[in-house]
Every structure is written in structure tokens, then in C-alpha cells.
């Protein structure tokens, strides 16, 4: 693997952690962004938080799988 591929996989993991922390912490500034407001509008605040936790887990899983199988 090239160094740029390592960086991308690490970014996947870090962004996944960030998404999970923001959702669990119920951070207002995170859910008031344009992209998050879309999910808050359609799923409600709790549904959007669940979505972002699942998104974070998926990003972490992709990053870890990339390290294992690449």
C-alpha cells in the first residue's frame, strides 16, 4: 500500500469516530449544518443521531477492512 492509501484509511476511521462522538454528544453545532439538517428534518433529532452513529460505524469498518484486506 502507498502512503496516500494509509492516509485515506486513517481518515475514514477518524471521521467515523468524529461522527459517533458528535452523535452521542448531541452536539448542536454538528446537527445545525446543512447536511445534518436534512436528516433531522426527515428522521427527527434522535433518528439523525442514530443515522450518524451507524454512518460512523460503517466508516470505521471500511477503514479497518482496508487495513486488513488491502
PDB file with SEQRES, HELIX, SHEET and CRYST1 records, atoms N, CA, C and O in Angstrom:
SEQRES   1 A   70  UNK UNK UNK UNK UNK UNK UNK UNK UNK UNK UNK UNK UNK          
SEQRES   2 A   70  UNK UNK UNK UNK UNK UNK UNK UNK UNK UNK UNK UNK UNK          
SEQRES   3 A   70  UNK UNK UNK UNK UNK UNK UNK UNK UNK UNK UNK UNK UNK          
SEQRES   4 A   70  UNK UNK UNK UNK UNK UNK UNK UNK UNK UNK UNK UNK UNK          
SEQRES   5 A   70  UNK UNK UNK UNK UNK UNK UNK UNK UNK UNK UNK UNK UNK          
SEQRES   6 A   70  UNK UNK UNK UNK UNK                                          
HELIX    1 AA1 UNK A    3  UNK A   24  1                                  22    
HELIX    2 AA2 UNK A   28  UNK A   31  1                                   4    
HELIX    3 AA3 UNK A   34  UNK A   69  1                                  36    
CRYST1    1.000    1.000    1.000  90.00  90.00  90.00 P 1           1          
ATOM      1  N   UNK A   1       0.834  -1.179   0.000  1.00  0.00           N  
ATOM      2  CA  UNK A   1       0.000   0.000   0.000  1.00  0.00           C  
ATOM      3  C   UNK A   1       0.880   1.245   0.000  1.00  0.00           C  
ATOM      4  O   UNK A   1       1.939   1.279   0.626  1.00  0.00           O  
ATOM      5  N   UNK A   2       0.426   2.242  -0.702  1.00  0.00           N  
ATOM      6  CA  UNK A   2       1.165   3.503  -0.736  1.00  0.00           C  
ATOM      7  C   UNK A   2       0.785   4.359   0.471  1.00  0.00           C  
ATOM      8  O   UNK A   2      -0.258   4.134   1.083  1.00  0.00           O  
ATOM      9  N   UNK A   3       1.613   5.327   0.812  1.00  0.00           N  
ATOM     10  CA  UNK A   3       1.300   6.190   1.965  1.00  0.00           C  
ATOM     11  C   UNK A   3      -0.047   6.920   1.834  1.00  0.00           C  
ATOM     12  O   UNK A   3      -0.735   7.130   2.833  1.00  0.00           O  
ATOM     13  N   UNK A   4      -0.419   7.302   0.621  1.00  0.00           N  
ATOM     14  CA  UNK A   4      -1.697   8.001   0.449  1.00  0.00           C  
ATOM     15  C   UNK A   4      -2.879   7.083   0.774  1.00  0.00           C  
ATOM     16  O   UNK A   4      -3.909   7.554   1.257  1.00  0.00           O  
ATOM     17  N   UNK A   5      -2.744   5.803   0.517  1.00  0.00           N  
ATOM     18  CA  UNK A   5      -3.816   4.864   0.856  1.00  0.00           C  
ATOM     19  C   UNK A   5      -3.943   4.713   2.368  1.00  0.00           C  
ATOM     20  O   UNK A   5      -5.052   4.601   2.890  1.00  0.00           O  
ATOM     21  N   UNK A   6      -2.818   4.710   3.072  1.00  0.00           N  
ATOM     22  CA  UNK A   6      -2.849   4.670   4.530  1.00  0.00           C  
ATOM     23  C   UNK A   6      -3.562   5.912   5.082  1.00  0.00           C  
ATOM     24  O   UNK A   6      -4.370   5.821   6.007  1.00  0.00           O  
ATOM     25  N   UNK A   7      -3.250   7.058   4.504  1.00  0.00           N  
ATOM     26  CA  UNK A   7      -3.862   8.310   4.962  1.00  0.00           C  
ATOM     27  C   UNK A   7      -5.372   8.272   4.764  1.00  0.00           C  
ATOM     28  O   UNK A   7      -6.122   8.693   5.644  1.00  0.00           O  
ATOM     29  N   UNK A   8      -5.820   7.777   3.630  1.00  0.00           N  
ATOM     30  CA  UNK A   8      -7.259   7.697   3.358  1.00  0.00           C  
ATOM     31  C   UNK A   8      -7.939   6.768   4.350  1.00  0.00           C  
ATOM     32  O   UNK A   8      -9.008   7.097   4.864  1.00  0.00           O  
ATOM     33  N   UNK A   9      -7.346   5.623   4.629  1.00  0.00           N  
ATOM     34  CA  UNK A   9      -7.946   4.686   5.576  1.00  0.00           C  
ATOM     35  C   UNK A   9      -7.972   5.264   6.993  1.00  0.00           C  
ATOM     36  O   UNK A   9      -8.942   5.071   7.725  1.00  0.00           O  
ATOM     37  N   UNK A  10      -6.924   5.959   7.371  1.00  0.00           N  
ATOM     38  CA  UNK A  10      -6.904   6.606   8.680  1.00  0.00           C  
ATOM     39  C   UNK A  10      -7.968   7.700   8.746  1.00  0.00           C  
ATOM     40  O   UNK A  10      -8.622   7.868   9.776  1.00  0.00           O  
ATOM     41  N   UNK A  11      -8.142   8.438   7.660  1.00  0.00           N  
ATOM     42  CA  UNK A  11      -9.196   9.455   7.615  1.00  0.00           C  
ATOM     43  C   UNK A  11     -10.583   8.840   7.771  1.00  0.00           C  
ATOM     44  O   UNK A  11     -11.431   9.401   8.465  1.00  0.00           O  
ATOM     45  N   UNK A  12     -10.822   7.707   7.140  1.00  0.00           N  
ATOM     46  CA  UNK A  12     -12.101   7.009   7.299  1.00  0.00           C  
ATOM     47  C   UNK A  12     -12.352   6.711   8.772  1.00  0.00           C  
ATOM     48  O   UNK A  12     -13.446   6.956   9.282  1.00  0.00           O  
ATOM     49  N   UNK A  13     -11.355   6.192   9.443  1.00  0.00           N  
ATOM     50  CA  UNK A  13     -11.512   5.837  10.853  1.00  0.00           C  
ATOM     51  C   UNK A  13     -11.729   7.082  11.711  1.00  0.00           C  
ATOM     52  O   UNK A  13     -12.602   7.090  12.579  1.00  0.00           O  
ATOM     53  N   UNK A  14     -10.948   8.125  11.478  1.00  0.00           N  
ATOM     54  CA  UNK A  14     -11.092   9.344  12.262  1.00  0.00           C  
ATOM     55  C   UNK A  14     -12.435  10.024  12.028  1.00  0.00           C  
ATOM     56  O   UNK A  14     -13.060  10.500  12.976  1.00  0.00           O  
ATOM     57  N   UNK A  15     -12.882  10.076  10.787  1.00  0.00           N  
ATOM     58  CA  UNK A  15     -14.193  10.672  10.504  1.00  0.00           C  
ATOM     59  C   UNK A  15     -15.321   9.854  11.110  1.00  0.00           C  
ATOM     60  O   UNK A  15     -16.327  10.409  11.553  1.00  0.00           O  
ATOM     61  N   UNK A  16     -15.158   8.541  11.129  1.00  0.00           N  
ATOM     62  CA  UNK A  16     -16.147   7.687  11.775  1.00  0.00           C  
ATOM     63  C   UNK A  16     -16.221   7.957  13.269  1.00  0.00           C  
ATOM     64  O   UNK A  16     -17.310   8.056  13.834  1.00  0.00           O  
ATOM     65  N   UNK A  17     -15.064   8.077  13.909  1.00  0.00           N  
ATOM     66  CA  UNK A  17     -15.028   8.403  15.335  1.00  0.00           C  
ATOM     67  C   UNK A  17     -15.648   9.771  15.605  1.00  0.00           C  
ATOM     68  O   UNK A  17     -16.389   9.944  16.573  1.00  0.00           O  
ATOM     69  N   UNK A  18     -15.345  10.729  14.756  1.00  0.00           N  
ATOM     70  CA  UNK A  18     -15.904  12.072  14.896  1.00  0.00           C  
ATOM     71  C   UNK A  18     -17.424  12.046  14.782  1.00  0.00           C  
ATOM     72  O   UNK A  18     -18.117  12.694  15.566  1.00  0.00           O  
ATOM     73  N   UNK A  19     -17.938  11.311  13.825  1.00  0.00           N  
ATOM     74  CA  UNK A  19     -19.383  11.209  13.633  1.00  0.00           C  
ATOM     75  C   UNK A  19     -20.056  10.577  14.849  1.00  0.00           C  
ATOM     76  O   UNK A  19     -21.107  11.042  15.290  1.00  0.00           O  
ATOM     77  N   UNK A  20     -19.460   9.535  15.382  1.00  0.00           N  
ATOM     78  CA  UNK A  20     -20.026   8.859  16.554  1.00  0.00           C  
ATOM     79  C   UNK A  20     -19.987   9.781  17.770  1.00  0.00           C  
ATOM     80  O   UNK A  20     -20.974   9.872  18.500  1.00  0.00           O  
ATOM     81  N   UNK A  21     -18.884  10.455  17.996  1.00  0.00           N  
ATOM     82  CA  UNK A  21     -18.761  11.352  19.150  1.00  0.00           C  
ATOM     83  C   UNK A  21     -19.769  12.501  19.050  1.00  0.00           C  
ATOM     84  O   UNK A  21     -20.395  12.866  20.045  1.00  0.00           O  
ATOM     85  N   UNK A  22     -19.926  13.068  17.855  1.00  0.00           N  
ATOM     86  CA  UNK A  22     -20.878  14.162  17.672  1.00  0.00           C  
ATOM     87  C   UNK A  22     -22.312  13.693  17.890  1.00  0.00           C  
ATOM     88  O   UNK A  22     -23.123  14.425  18.456  1.00  0.00           O  
ATOM     89  N   UNK A  23     -22.629  12.485  17.447  1.00  0.00           N  
ATOM     90  CA  UNK A  23     -23.991  11.974  17.608  1.00  0.00           C  
ATOM     91  C   UNK A  23     -24.280  11.620  19.058  1.00  0.00           C  
ATOM     92  O   UNK A  23     -25.353  11.942  19.569  1.00  0.00           O  
ATOM     93  N   UNK A  24     -23.346  10.965  19.727  1.00  0.00           N  
ATOM     94  CA  UNK A  24     -23.560  10.589  21.129  1.00  0.00           C  
ATOM     95  C   UNK A  24     -23.595  11.840  22.008  1.00  0.00           C  
ATOM     96  O   UNK A  24     -24.391  11.926  22.943  1.00  0.00           O  
ATOM     97  N   UNK A  25     -22.735  12.799  21.706  1.00  0.00           N  
ATOM     98  CA  UNK A  25     -22.688  14.035  22.481  1.00  0.00           C  
ATOM     99  C   UNK A  25     -23.814  14.994  22.158  1.00  0.00           C  
ATOM    100  O   UNK A  25     -23.971  16.008  22.838  1.00  0.00           O  
ATOM    101  N   UNK A  26     -24.600  14.699  21.136  1.00  0.00           N  
ATOM    102  CA  UNK A  26     -25.738  15.529  20.719  1.00  0.00           C  
ATOM    103  C   UNK A  26     -25.298  16.980  20.520  1.00  0.00           C  
ATOM    104  O   UNK A  26     -25.928  17.907  21.029  1.00  0.00           O  
ATOM    105  N   UNK A  27     -24.219  17.159  19.780  1.00  0.00           N  
ATOM    106  CA  UNK A  27     -23.629  18.478  19.586  1.00  0.00           C  
ATOM    107  C   UNK A  27     -24.487  19.313  18.639  1.00  0.00           C  
ATOM    108  O   UNK A  27     -24.692  18.953  17.480  1.00  0.00           O  
ATOM    109  N   UNK A  28     -24.984  20.440  19.162  1.00  0.00           N  
ATOM    110  CA  UNK A  28     -25.882  21.295  18.378  1.00  0.00           C  
ATOM    111  C   UNK A  28     -25.226  21.795  17.104  1.00  0.00           C  
ATOM    112  O   UNK A  28     -25.852  21.777  16.044  1.00  0.00           O  
ATOM    113  N   UNK A  29     -23.981  22.241  17.183  1.00  0.00           N  
ATOM    114  CA  UNK A  29     -23.321  22.798  16.006  1.00  0.00           C  
ATOM    115  C   UNK A  29     -23.200  21.764  14.892  1.00  0.00           C  
ATOM    116  O   UNK A  29     -23.187  22.124  13.715  1.00  0.00           O  
ATOM    117  N   UNK A  30     -23.112  20.492  15.246  1.00  0.00           N  
ATOM    118  CA  UNK A  30     -22.991  19.431  14.245  1.00  0.00           C  
ATOM    119  C   UNK A  30     -24.328  19.204  13.543  1.00  0.00           C  
ATOM    120  O   UNK A  30     -24.369  19.002  12.329  1.00  0.00           O  
ATOM    121  N   UNK A  31     -25.404  19.237  14.297  1.00  0.00           N  
ATOM    122  CA  UNK A  31     -26.716  18.966  13.727  1.00  0.00           C  
ATOM    123  C   UNK A  31     -27.369  20.192  13.118  1.00  0.00           C  
ATOM    124  O   UNK A  31     -28.475  20.093  12.586  1.00  0.00           O  
ATOM    125  N   UNK A  32     -26.724  21.333  13.180  1.00  0.00           N  
ATOM    126  CA  UNK A  32     -27.244  22.529  12.539  1.00  0.00           C  
ATOM    127  C   UNK A  32     -26.555  22.817  11.205  1.00  0.00           C  
ATOM    128  O   UNK A  32     -26.823  23.843  10.579  1.00  0.00           O  
ATOM    129  N   UNK A  33     -25.682  21.932  10.773  1.00  0.00           N  
ATOM    130  CA  UNK A  33     -25.068  22.095   9.459  1.00  0.00           C  
ATOM    131  C   UNK A  33     -26.092  21.743   8.383  1.00  0.00           C  
ATOM    132  O   UNK A  33     -27.093  21.081   8.656  1.00  0.00           O  
ATOM    133  N   UNK A  34     -25.836  22.182   7.191  1.00  0.00           N  
ATOM    134  CA  UNK A  34     -26.783  21.963   6.089  1.00  0.00           C  
ATOM    135  C   UNK A  34     -27.055  20.484   5.840  1.00  0.00           C  
ATOM    136  O   UNK A  34     -28.206  20.086   5.660  1.00  0.00           O  
ATOM    137  N   UNK A  35     -26.018  19.683   5.830  1.00  0.00           N  
ATOM    138  CA  UNK A  35     -26.191  18.253   5.564  1.00  0.00           C  
ATOM    139  C   UNK A  35     -26.940  17.536   6.671  1.00  0.00           C  
ATOM    140  O   UNK A  35     -27.778  16.679   6.395  1.00  0.00           O  
ATOM    141  N   UNK A  36     -26.651  17.875   7.920  1.00  0.00           N  
ATOM    142  CA  UNK A  36     -27.309  17.210   9.045  1.00  0.00           C  
ATOM    143  C   UNK A  36     -28.751  17.658   9.181  1.00  0.00           C  
ATOM    144  O   UNK A  36     -29.604  16.875   9.598  1.00  0.00           O  
ATOM    145  N   UNK A  37     -29.042  18.919   8.833  1.00  0.00           N  
ATOM    146  CA  UNK A  37     -30.428  19.399   8.927  1.00  0.00           C  
ATOM    147  C   UNK A  37     -31.371  18.596   8.041  1.00  0.00           C  
ATOM    148  O   UNK A  37     -32.542  18.421   8.377  1.00  0.00           O  
ATOM    149  N   UNK A  38     -30.872  18.110   6.918  1.00  0.00           N  
ATOM    150  CA  UNK A  38     -31.677  17.271   6.036  1.00  0.00           C  
ATOM    151  C   UNK A  38     -32.164  16.037   6.784  1.00  0.00           C  
ATOM    152  O   UNK A  38     -33.346  15.695   6.726  1.00  0.00           O  
ATOM    153  N   UNK A  39     -31.249  15.367   7.490  1.00  0.00           N  
ATOM    154  CA  UNK A  39     -31.613  14.152   8.218  1.00  0.00           C  
ATOM    155  C   UNK A  39     -32.460  14.464   9.454  1.00  0.00           C  
ATOM    156  O   UNK A  39     -33.348  13.689   9.808  1.00  0.00           O  
ATOM    157  N   UNK A  40     -32.192  15.588  10.106  1.00  0.00           N  
ATOM    158  CA  UNK A  40     -33.003  15.987  11.262  1.00  0.00           C  
ATOM    159  C   UNK A  40     -34.434  16.268  10.815  1.00  0.00           C  
ATOM    160  O   UNK A  40     -35.382  15.916  11.517  1.00  0.00           O  
ATOM    161  N   UNK A  41     -34.598  16.897   9.653  1.00  0.00           N  
ATOM    162  CA  UNK A  41     -35.921  17.214   9.127  1.00  0.00           C  
ATOM    163  C   UNK A  41     -36.721  15.955   8.838  1.00  0.00           C  
ATOM    164  O   UNK A  41     -37.917  15.910   9.123  1.00  0.00           O  
ATOM    165  N   UNK A  42     -36.084  14.926   8.276  1.00  0.00           N  
ATOM    166  CA  UNK A  42     -36.812  13.728   7.857  1.00  0.00           C  
ATOM    167  C   UNK A  42     -36.900  12.644   8.930  1.00  0.00           C  
ATOM    168  O   UNK A  42     -37.884  11.906   8.979  1.00  0.00           O  
ATOM    169  N   UNK A  43     -35.896  12.539   9.777  1.00  0.00           N  
ATOM    170  CA  UNK A  43     -35.878  11.465  10.777  1.00  0.00           C  
ATOM    171  C   UNK A  43     -36.071  11.963  12.197  1.00  0.00           C  
ATOM    172  O   UNK A  43     -36.246  11.154  13.109  1.00  0.00           O  
ATOM    173  N   UNK A  44     -36.044  13.273  12.411  1.00  0.00           N  
ATOM    174  CA  UNK A  44     -36.064  13.816  13.758  1.00  0.00           C  
ATOM    175  C   UNK A  44     -34.652  13.806  14.328  1.00  0.00           C  
ATOM    176  O   UNK A  44     -33.738  13.221  13.747  1.00  0.00           O  
ATOM    177  N   UNK A  45     -34.490  14.451  15.454  1.00  0.00           N  
ATOM    178  CA  UNK A  45     -33.149  14.572  16.032  1.00  0.00           C  
ATOM    179  C   UNK A  45     -32.606  13.210  16.462  1.00  0.00           C  
ATOM    180  O   UNK A  45     -31.439  12.905  16.218  1.00  0.00           O  
ATOM    181  N   UNK A  46     -33.433  12.397  17.093  1.00  0.00           N  
ATOM    182  CA  UNK A  46     -32.974  11.083  17.558  1.00  0.00           C  
ATOM    183  C   UNK A  46     -32.646  10.182  16.370  1.00  0.00           C  
ATOM    184  O   UNK A  46     -31.638   9.475  16.389  1.00  0.00           O  
ATOM    185  N   UNK A  47     -33.481  10.202  15.347  1.00  0.00           N  
ATOM    186  CA  UNK A  47     -33.211   9.399  14.156  1.00  0.00           C  
ATOM    187  C   UNK A  47     -31.937   9.818  13.460  1.00  0.00           C  
ATOM    188  O   UNK A  47     -31.180   8.978  12.972  1.00  0.00           O  
ATOM    189  N   UNK A  48     -31.697  11.124  13.413  1.00  0.00           N  
ATOM    190  CA  UNK A  48     -30.456  11.617  12.803  1.00  0.00           C  
ATOM    191  C   UNK A  48     -29.248  11.183  13.616  1.00  0.00           C  
ATOM    192  O   UNK A  48     -28.210  10.842  13.049  1.00  0.00           O  
ATOM    193  N   UNK A  49     -29.369  11.192  14.933  1.00  0.00           N  
ATOM    194  CA  UNK A  49     -28.264  10.743  15.777  1.00  0.00           C  
ATOM    195  C   UNK A  49     -27.972   9.268  15.541  1.00  0.00           C  
ATOM    196  O   UNK A  49     -26.811   8.868  15.451  1.00  0.00           O  
ATOM    197  N   UNK A  50     -29.022   8.461  15.440  1.00  0.00           N  
ATOM    198  CA  UNK A  50     -28.829   7.028  15.156  1.00  0.00           C  
ATOM    199  C   UNK A  50     -28.167   6.857  13.796  1.00  0.00           C  
ATOM    200  O   UNK A  50     -27.252   6.047  13.645  1.00  0.00           O  
ATOM    201  N   UNK A  51     -28.630   7.619  12.803  1.00  0.00           N  
ATOM    202  CA  UNK A  51     -28.041   7.537  11.468  1.00  0.00           C  
ATOM    203  C   UNK A  51     -26.549   7.849  11.502  1.00  0.00           C  
ATOM    204  O   UNK A  51     -25.751   7.146  10.883  1.00  0.00           O  
ATOM    205  N   UNK A  52     -26.171   8.910  12.231  1.00  0.00           N  
ATOM    206  CA  UNK A  52     -24.759   9.291  12.252  1.00  0.00           C  
ATOM    207  C   UNK A  52     -23.899   8.320  13.050  1.00  0.00           C  
ATOM    208  O   UNK A  52     -22.711   8.173  12.761  1.00  0.00           O  
ATOM    209  N   UNK A  53     -24.468   7.661  14.038  1.00  0.00           N  
ATOM    210  CA  UNK A  53     -23.721   6.605  14.732  1.00  0.00           C  
ATOM    211  C   UNK A  53     -23.483   5.442  13.773  1.00  0.00           C  
ATOM    212  O   UNK A  53     -22.379   4.903  13.700  1.00  0.00           O  
ATOM    213  N   UNK A  54     -24.527   5.059  13.038  1.00  0.00           N  
ATOM    214  CA  UNK A  54     -24.377   3.959  12.074  1.00  0.00           C  
ATOM    215  C   UNK A  54     -23.413   4.329  10.955  1.00  0.00           C  
ATOM    216  O   UNK A  54     -22.624   3.496  10.508  1.00  0.00           O  
ATOM    217  N   UNK A  55     -23.475   5.569  10.506  1.00  0.00           N  
ATOM    218  CA  UNK A  55     -22.534   6.042   9.487  1.00  0.00           C  
ATOM    219  C   UNK A  55     -21.101   5.979  10.010  1.00  0.00           C  
ATOM    220  O   UNK A  55     -20.193   5.555   9.295  1.00  0.00           O  
ATOM    221  N   UNK A  56     -20.901   6.399  11.250  1.00  0.00           N  
ATOM    222  CA  UNK A  56     -19.574   6.343  11.850  1.00  0.00           C  
ATOM    223  C   UNK A  56     -19.055   4.926  11.956  1.00  0.00           C  
ATOM    224  O   UNK A  56     -17.886   4.662  11.675  1.00  0.00           O  
ATOM    225  N   UNK A  57     -19.930   4.006  12.364  1.00  0.00           N  
ATOM    226  CA  UNK A  57     -19.520   2.597  12.445  1.00  0.00           C  
ATOM    227  C   UNK A  57     -19.162   2.045  11.068  1.00  0.00           C  
ATOM    228  O   UNK A  57     -18.212   1.273  10.937  1.00  0.00           O  
ATOM    229  N   UNK A  58     -19.915   2.437  10.042  1.00  0.00           N  
ATOM    230  CA  UNK A  58     -19.620   1.977   8.685  1.00  0.00           C  
ATOM    231  C   UNK A  58     -18.278   2.530   8.204  1.00  0.00           C  
ATOM    232  O   UNK A  58     -17.502   1.812   7.574  1.00  0.00           O  
ATOM    233  N   UNK A  59     -18.006   3.792   8.496  1.00  0.00           N  
ATOM    234  CA  UNK A  59     -16.722   4.379   8.095  1.00  0.00           C  
ATOM    235  C   UNK A  59     -15.555   3.688   8.796  1.00  0.00           C  
ATOM    236  O   UNK A  59     -14.529   3.403   8.178  1.00  0.00           O  
ATOM    237  N   UNK A  60     -15.720   3.424  10.072  1.00  0.00           N  
ATOM    238  CA  UNK A  60     -14.662   2.725  10.813  1.00  0.00           C  
ATOM    239  C   UNK A  60     -14.468   1.322  10.255  1.00  0.00           C  
ATOM    240  O   UNK A  60     -13.335   0.870  10.089  1.00  0.00           O  
ATOM    241  N   UNK A  61     -15.562   0.634   9.965  1.00  0.00           N  
ATOM    242  CA  UNK A  61     -15.471  -0.722   9.410  1.00  0.00           C  
ATOM    243  C   UNK A  61     -14.764  -0.714   8.058  1.00  0.00           C  
ATOM    244  O   UNK A  61     -13.956  -1.599   7.776  1.00  0.00           O  
ATOM    245  N   UNK A  62     -15.059   0.268   7.228  1.00  0.00           N  
ATOM    246  CA  UNK A  62     -14.378   0.356   5.926  1.00  0.00           C  
ATOM    247  C   UNK A  62     -12.886   0.622   6.097  1.00  0.00           C  
ATOM    248  O   UNK A  62     -12.063   0.043   5.389  1.00  0.00           O  
ATOM    249  N   UNK A  63     -12.541   1.495   7.035  1.00  0.00           N  
ATOM    250  CA  UNK A  63     -11.122   1.779   7.277  1.00  0.00           C  
ATOM    251  C   UNK A  63     -10.380   0.566   7.796  1.00  0.00           C  
ATOM    252  O   UNK A  63      -9.276   0.271   7.338  1.00  0.00           O  
ATOM    253  N   UNK A  64     -10.969  -0.137   8.741  1.00  0.00           N  
ATOM    254  CA  UNK A  64     -10.319  -1.329   9.296  1.00  0.00           C  
ATOM    255  C   UNK A  64     -10.230  -2.432   8.249  1.00  0.00           C  
ATOM    256  O   UNK A  64      -9.202  -3.099   8.131  1.00  0.00           O  
ATOM    257  N   UNK A  65     -11.301  -2.622   7.493  1.00  0.00           N  
ATOM    258  CA  UNK A  65     -11.287  -3.641   6.434  1.00  0.00           C  
ATOM    259  C   UNK A  65     -10.220  -3.317   5.388  1.00  0.00           C  
ATOM    260  O   UNK A  65      -9.572  -4.217   4.853  1.00  0.00           O  
ATOM    261  N   UNK A  66     -10.045  -2.042   5.105  1.00  0.00           N  
ATOM    262  CA  UNK A  66      -8.994  -1.646   4.158  1.00  0.00           C  
ATOM    263  C   UNK A  66      -7.609  -2.014   4.658  1.00  0.00           C  
ATOM    264  O   UNK A  66      -6.764  -2.458   3.882  1.00  0.00           O  
ATOM    265  N   UNK A  67      -7.375  -1.831   5.944  1.00  0.00           N  
ATOM    266  CA  UNK A  67      -6.080  -2.218   6.508  1.00  0.00           C  
ATOM    267  C   UNK A  67      -5.889  -3.727   6.492  1.00  0.00           C  
ATOM    268  O   UNK A  67      -4.778  -4.207   6.268  1.00  0.00           O  
ATOM    269  N   UNK A  68      -6.950  -4.473   6.724  1.00  0.00           N  
ATOM    270  CA  UNK A  68      -6.835  -5.920   6.813  1.00  0.00           C  
ATOM    271  C   UNK A  68      -6.716  -6.571   5.429  1.00  0.00           C  
ATOM    272  O   UNK A  68      -5.868  -7.440   5.223  1.00  0.00           O  
ATOM    273  N   UNK A  69      -7.551  -6.158   4.497  1.00  0.00           N  
ATOM    274  CA  UNK A  69      -7.653  -6.880   3.217  1.00  0.00           C  
ATOM    275  C   UNK A  69      -6.963  -6.228   2.048  1.00  0.00           C  
ATOM    276  O   UNK A  69      -6.879  -6.836   0.981  1.00  0.00           O  
ATOM    277  N   UNK A  70      -6.461  -5.007   2.200  1.00  0.00           N  
ATOM    278  CA  UNK A  70      -5.877  -4.304   1.036  1.00  0.00           C  
ATOM    279  C   UNK A  70      -4.579  -4.939   0.654  1.00  0.00           C  
ATOM    280  O   UNK A  70      -3.932  -4.498  -0.296  1.00  0.00           O  
TER     281      UNK A  70                                                      
END                                                                             
